[in-house]
Amino acid sequence: MNTRRSFLAGTLGATSAGALAAADPSAPAAAGGNRASPEYFPGDVRRYGVVPDNEAAAAENTRALKALCAPGGALHGSICFPNATGRDVYYLNDIIAFQDGTHVDLQGSTLHFHKDGEKGDTNSGFIFAVRDFSICNGSIIVDYQMGGGGTNAGNALTFGNRGGDSRYFSPIYDSLLATPMGNIVVRNLRISSNTKSGSGIFMIGGLNGVVMENVWIDGGGALYGGIAYEFGWATNEPRMDQRQTSHAHNMRFSNINITNLDIEHGWAFGLSGAYNCSIDGLYVKSAKVLFQSSPGEAAFYRPWLHVDQVGAKRNISLRNVVGTAITGTAIVFAGASAKTGGYLHGTQNSASDQTDLIDCSIDGFAIDGANLDGGYGIQSSAEKMDVRNGRITNFTRGIVTTHECTRMTVESVDIFGCRNEGMEIGQQVSIWNPPREKMGFVRNCFMAGNSTARPGIFAAIEIDLCAAFIIEGNRFGYEKAHDGIPETTQGPAVRIGAQARHVVCRCNHIGGLQGEGSAYANRSADAGKGNAIEHASGVTTTAGSWTLPRQ
């Protein structure tokens, strides 16, 4: 990243002398407009007629910045928005599409964007770039009201494009690009926005190499999305279902803070059709959904040959996540996508085409719900799921997997205060017919105080339709000697369905349960299914067919 010393030395940017001359007139930019100021060093936006702290200058500021930085503009390289007073604000009133190779240093200043929405703003954002771009060190305020038939507009930042979705760049089909979209960096940036149906940061297409760190987004109770991504078009066949799709990859996000979204609609972070992405350090407060990853409408059906077809279906990883006041399901990994809608609805697809599309891992998290009916802590239809080192409180259910999630590990996770089950493994949602059996582990977890909606009814773990499953080393139910309070709501520790086979519960301790039910309940009386209890302690009552406990 260039330093202020670089600006003062006049070395910032890769602008030719001719280009600088063209962007550096000594006469006023326009009648009644802002004057260009050649006494400022190259790269300083004030040199080109952009002035701070004058709301009435928004139109002239926008005109000057477009002439400088838009595709075909005069300047290539780096620009800065100096902060002479320590609180300078630069007012702008339209979308700025930046040419490749532009690097923006706000130097602690604020960009204020105000515009009444129009249809032509669809799939665009105030700061708009497709490759080789960075922005850092300041704030962006967005005052944009969606209108005029536009959609997916009013974003503070937009990166990438898909076909002709946006008018601000020529139609983009990734396979036809000489240089891939991407190489985008966002650092040390605060965004506040009042845009309903918009996002703080929106990305689209086959972006490769995106880094965002130390980013703060405040939605003011109105914003629908914090950070969002959608797949792109790699090829441009007339029929969309024959096109190859492009998918963002090699994206890294760290220290992301998203707060005050619309709590009825707001999703803080969403990736639709991305792979090989990691999020480390995500804080979300007041949103409906904390994080959502899905195959998107494209469902990796025709991923771009020689680029995306190998990487597709790879891992999305979350690390060090905190969410509070979440009104819906906090974390959603949709690894299956039925082709009943969207542009692929007429294609012939097998069950294997519609499942096992994303794998997920979550390590280190604390998520707290608003204790409303219907939201889960974590919900997954990913074929492989790895969840570790976390805490889930005050949701309807803690962890829910559909029948499409067939391999899972849940380790060192605490689940407290849920209205129903702590874990429901094998919810009745399936693309395969009959559904596939599951395998997995639940280890070293603590589940207590759940079933608050109907004390004594719901189990800590509910599981069915499995070929083999290990539940070991867990603690169930509050216990006065261990927790200072007795268990007053949670029912059975483990309840298995009639299609569960080879479920082995070993070395678990049940401190207490509510009601007259059994600690281990089996809905099947078939002793040949191999379900067993070994080395149990605490409450050890059983119902149904289990092999005899070994102490």
C-alpha positions, 0 to 999 in steps of 0.5 A: 500500500502506498504511503503519504510520503509517496504522495508528497514525493509526487510518485503516486500512480502510474500516470503518464505526463500527457494524461496528467496534463489532460486531467490537470487544467488550470481553468475552471472545470465547467461554468460555475464548477469547481476549479482544478488546483495544480498546486496539489500533488498528483493523485490528490483529488483536490488537484482535479477539482474535487473539494471537501465539505461542500454539499452543494459541490456534489454534482461537480465532484462527481463529474470531476471524479468520473473524468479522472477515474472512470474507464477511459478516464485520465488517471491510472494508478492511485488517488487520495482524498486528503483529510485536512481538518480531520473530519473532511467529507466529500459529497458525491451524487452518482455511481462511480465506475472505476477503471482497472488499476485504481487504488483509493486511499481515503486518509480518514476522510468520508465519502457521502453518496446521496442519490434517488434510485433509478432503474439504470442503477440495477446491479451497481454500487456507488464505488464500482470496479471489476479488477485490480482495485483497492480502497482503504482507510476511511468511511462511506455514507450511503443515502440511497432510496431504491426506486424507479424499478431498479434492483440490487442497487444502492450498494456502497461497493460493487465488484464484478459483473455478470453478462449485461446485468449492469450498464456501467461496464460492457457485458462480461463473460469470464471466458472472454476476458484477457484478465480475470475479474478480481484482485480486489482489496478493501481495508480499514473501511466503515460503511453506513447505509440506509438502503432498503433491499441493498447491500453494504458490499455486493459482488458478482461473477468469477472474481478471483482473489478478493481480500477484505479486512477490518470492515465495519457495516452499519445498516441503520435498521434498514439495510437488507444485506451486509456482504453478498455474492452471486455467481457469474456467466463464463460463456454466453450461449443464447439459452442460459441453461447451456451456459457455463457459470463462473464462481468466485474463489480465493476470497478471504475476509477477516475482522468483519463487523456488521450491525443493525440490519433490517431484522425481518429481512436482513442477512449479514453475509451471503455467498451464492455459488462461491467456493474456497472462501474463508471468513475469520473474525465475523461479528454480527448484531441485529440481523435475521441471518448471520451467514448463509452459503449456498450453490445459488441458482447455478448450482454448479451445474455447468461450472466453467471448464478448466477453471471452476469444475475442479474447485466447485463443491469445495469448502467454505470455512467460518472461524471466530464468529459471534452473533447476537440478536439474530431473529432467524437462523444464524448460520445456513449451509445449503449444500443441496439445491433442488432444480424446481425453480430458476433458470435450470428448472427445465433441465434433467438432473439426477439427485447427485446433480442437486446434492453434495454441492458445498462442504462446510466447516465452522470453528470457534463461534458464539451465536445467540438468538432472539428466542423466537419460534422458527430460527435455528442456530446452525442449519445444514444440507451440506454433505460434509459438515464439521462444527467445533468449539462453539456455543449456541443459545436461545434458538428454536433448535441448536443444530439442524441437518437435513437428510442431505447432510450425510457426514458430520462431526460436531465437537466441543459445542455447547447448546443451551436454552433452545425452545425444542431440541438441542440437535436434530440430525436428519430433518425430513427434507430430502432430494434423494428418494429414499433418503441416504443414511448418515454417519458421524460423531458428536463428541465432548458437547454440553447440552442443557436447558433446552426444550423450554417451549415444552419442558420434558418433551424434546431431546438434547439429540434427536437422530434417525436414518443413520448407518453408524453414529458415535455419541461420546464424551458428552454432558447432558442436563444441568446438575446442581453439583456441576452447574449450581442449578437443576435441570428443569426443561430438557427431556431425553439426552438421546432419542433415536428413530426407528431407522437408526442403526449402529448408534453407539452412546458411550462415556456420556454423563447425564446430570439430569432431565425433566419429566418421567421420560428415559435418558436414552430413548429408542423408538425401535424395539429391534435388537438387531440394529446394533444400537448400544450404550456403553460406560454411561454415568449419571441418569442411565434410564432407557426405553426401546431396544439397546444393548445392555450398558457396560459400566 
